Amino acid sequence: MSRLNAQELHVFHAQDRDIFSKLVLKFLRPPAESLLVMATWLWLEDFGFENIFSIILTLPDPLIVGLANEAVSCFRCLYFSNPPIGRIPLTAKYMKKNISLQTIYKNRYSAITGIKNFLTTVCSRIFTDILLRVLPSSSMPSFDTRLRQPRRIPGFPHPIFGSINVMPIEVDRDNFSNNLFFIPHGLWGWNANCIATENDRSLFLTFSRGYPVTHAEIFELFTKEYGENCVEGVYMQHDNKKSPNANANRSCGQQSLFARLVMDSVATVDRVLDGDQRKELEIYGKNIWARKYEKRE
């Protein structure tokens, strides 16, 4: 794990900062949208699109604007209830990858988790001084900066990506022990499983009345199709307690009509759904319908 102060963090992310400055200072794009554009590019880079920011910096302004518009299309397509139809030709051309909005949508939940992570762990730290130049005065109440109170960004909390807290950072060029940030080893030092909650990794399963499905059958179906260790737990409607190793329903023979299935990763959730809102599966002649689990109060 590396340790960086604020100035070194800015140097480490110099290309990102140059591009973000263009978005909000030169192109006058909204700060919230620009943060989401940067987080989307950071996620795409982690997803396998290498050197995104190096490539973007070599391009003329009109092309950067076009790529930013396509990044907006990428994160907005995640709002849809149905797979989008559309191309992002500039991104495909300059990143030299075959990519479309359908590709993004097929990895919808991985994208949401990744973009959310980069917003809160990277963007909220490296763009602070730039944001302070463009945020409206109403979002910057007068106070002693040493209190390090968060700044409010118009447009957040976001309905999909949640909140972002931007903390004021003072770059002390004479004291490198101030404002230290810990950067884990690796490309970005993050893994979707590290930040994904159990709910993020869960599917909601429903069954047909009269065709009871057991815990063991669910384990068999999903581990056979998606990998031996893909299932962390199965929690049926009539379980008396959470018990991922249970082999039968636990309520006087009463059939469970639904269950929550916890997968090993958000990527596996995307693999199961494959861009669909609802996926139909079958084992021993019994139908099982899977969709993304959403916790309800």
N, C-alpha and C positions, 0 to 999 in steps of 0.2 A: 504494500500500500504506500503510495506516494503522498507527500504532504506539500501543499502549495499555498502561498499567501495570495491575497487578492491580485497583486500586480502580476505574479507568475501565472495565475489562473487566466488573466486577460491575455497574456502572451500565448499561453497554451491554446486559447480559443480565438486567436487573432483573426483568422479567416471568417469564422462565424460572426464575430463582432463587426467586421467590415461589411458583410452582407446585411446584417440586421440594421446597421446604420443607414445603408442605402434604402432599405425598405421603409423605415419610419422617418428619416430626415430628408432624403432626396426624393423618394417616390410618394411621401406623405401618406403611406398606408396606415390604417388603424393599428395601434399597438397590440391589441388582443389578437387580431388576425395575423399580424406579423410574428408574434410569439408562436402561434399555432403553425404557421408556415415553417419556421425554424425547427420546431419540435418534430414536424412531419419529416423534414429532410434528415434530421438526426436519426429518426427511427428508420427511414429508408436506408441510410448509410449502414446502420447496424443490421438491417435486413439483408444486406448484400450488395448495395449500390455504393461501391467504393469511391472515395475521393470526390464526393458530391460538391463540397465547398471549393475545392481546388478548381474543379471544372467550371463552376458558376462564376468564379472571380475572373476567369479569362474571357467571359462573354460580354458583349455590349449590353447597355442598359435595356433596350427593348426586349432582348431575349431573357434577361433576368426577370423582367416584369412578366413575360409569358410563362416562365417556369414557376414563378410565385403563384400566378393564377391557376396553374395546373395543380400545385400543392394544395391550394384552397379546395379545388375539386376533389382531391384525394381525401382530405379530412371531412369534407361535407358529405361525401358519399357514405360515410360511416353512420350518418343519421338515418339513412333510408331503411324502410322495412322490407324492401325488395332489392335484389341485385341491380346495380346501375348499368346503363348502357352508355358507353362513352370511351373516348380515347384520350390519352395524354401524350401526344406525338412528340413534343419537344423533350419531355422527360425521357421517353424511350430512345430518342435520337442521341441526345447528348450524354446520357448515362450508359448508352450502348447495351441496353437490356430490353427484353421483350416484356413490357409491362402495360397494364391497362387498369381502368377503374375496377373491372371485374376481379383482377388479381388482388388489388387492395382489399376489396370486399370479402374475398374468400379467406383473407387473413384478418377479418374485421376485429375480432376480440384481442388478437395479438397487437394489432395496430393501436387500438384504444388504450390498452395497457402501456404500450411503449411510448406513445405520444404523451400520455399522462405522466409517465416517469420522467421523460426529458424536460417537460415543462417545469416540474417541481425540483428536479435535482441539478439541471444544467442551466436552462434558460433563466430561472429565477435568480441565479447567481452571477451570470456573466454579462447580462445586459442592463444591470441596475442603473449605472451612470447614464447610459443612453436613454433609458426610459424616463429618467428624471428630467430630461430636456424636452420631452414631448407630452408628458402626462398633464392633464388639466390641473390647475391650481387647487381645485376642490378635492383632488385625490391626494394632495400633499399638504396636510395640515402642518402648521408651524410648530416645531418642537426641536429639542436638542437631538441632533443626529446620533449622539452617543447612546441614546436610548434604544436605537436600532428597532424602531417600530416598523411594521410592514406597510408597504404602499398598496393602495387599492388600484386595481387595473380595471377600467370600464370594460365590460364584456365578460368578466368573471365574477362569481363562479359560473362556469360553462355547463350547460345541460348534459353534455357527454363527458367532458374532461375534468370537471370539477373546479376546485379553487387553485389559485396560485398566489403565494405570498412572496413578494419581492422585498428583500431587506436592503436598506442602505449600506453600502460598503465603502469604507474610506481606504484608498490605496496609499499606504504609507511607504514611500520609497526609501526611507532611512531605517525603518524597523521591519525587517523581514519576518519577525516572529509574530506580528499582528495578523489578524484576520486569516487564520490558517484554515484550509479546506483539505479534507482527506479524499484522495482520488484512488480508488482500488485499481489493481493491475488489470490489464485487459484493454480491449478497444475503448470501451466506455465504462468498464467496471460495473456493469449491471447485468442482471439476468431477469427475465420476465417473472420467473418463479419467485424471485426474492421479494418482489413488491406486489405480486398478485395475491389477493385474498382467497380464501377457500371458496367464497361465492363467485369470484371471477373465474375460478376453475371448475365450476359446477354446471351440470346439465340437469334439466327437469324432465323426467321420464313419465309417460302415461301409458296405461295398459287397457286392453279391452275387458269389459265385464264378462265373466264366465270363462276367461282364459288366464288363470292365475300364473304369475311369473315369480320365480324365486330369486333370492339374492345370488345363488350359485349360477343360475342361468344368465343373469346380467353380467356377472364376472366373466363367465365363459364367452358370451357374445363379444364383449368389448375387448377383452384381452386377446382373443383370437384375431379380431379385425385390426386392432390399433396398437398392439404390443403387450408383452407379458406384464409389464409394470405400469401400464397406463391408468389403472384404477386405484384410487386411494381409499375409497369407501362408498358403500351403497346404503342409503338410509330410507327404508320403506315407510309407507304411510302408517302402518300399524305397528312399527317397532316401538317397544316400550322405552328403549334407550338407543343411542347411537352405537351401533355395533357392526363395523364393516365386515366382520368375519362370520356373521350370522348366516345360516344356511336355509332358514325357513321363516315364513311370516309368523308373527308372535301375538296374534290376537284371536284365540279360540277358533282358528280356522278361517277367520274373516279375510277376504281377498283385499290386498292392497291395490288401489287403482293408480297410484302414482308413487314416485320415489325421487330422491335427489342423489345424483351420481357425481362424486368428486373425482376429477381427473388429475393426472400428474402435472399438467401444464395447461396454460391458455392455448398454446399451439395445438394441443390435442383436441381441445374443444373446437377449434377452427377446422381441424381435419375431419372430425365427426360431422359437423354441420355442412362443410364444404360450400359455404356461401348461402345455404338455405336457412330460412327461419325455422323450419320444422323438417326433421329427417325421419323417414320411416325405416325401421329395421325389423328383422324377423329372426326368431329362434324356435325351433321345434313347432313350427306352424303358428306361433303366437306373435302378434304384431306389437312392436314397441315404438312409440313416437318420442323423439328427443328434440328439445329446444333449449335455448340458453336459459339457465336458472336466473331468476330475478327475485331478490328477497323482498317480501311484502310485509308491511307492518300488520 
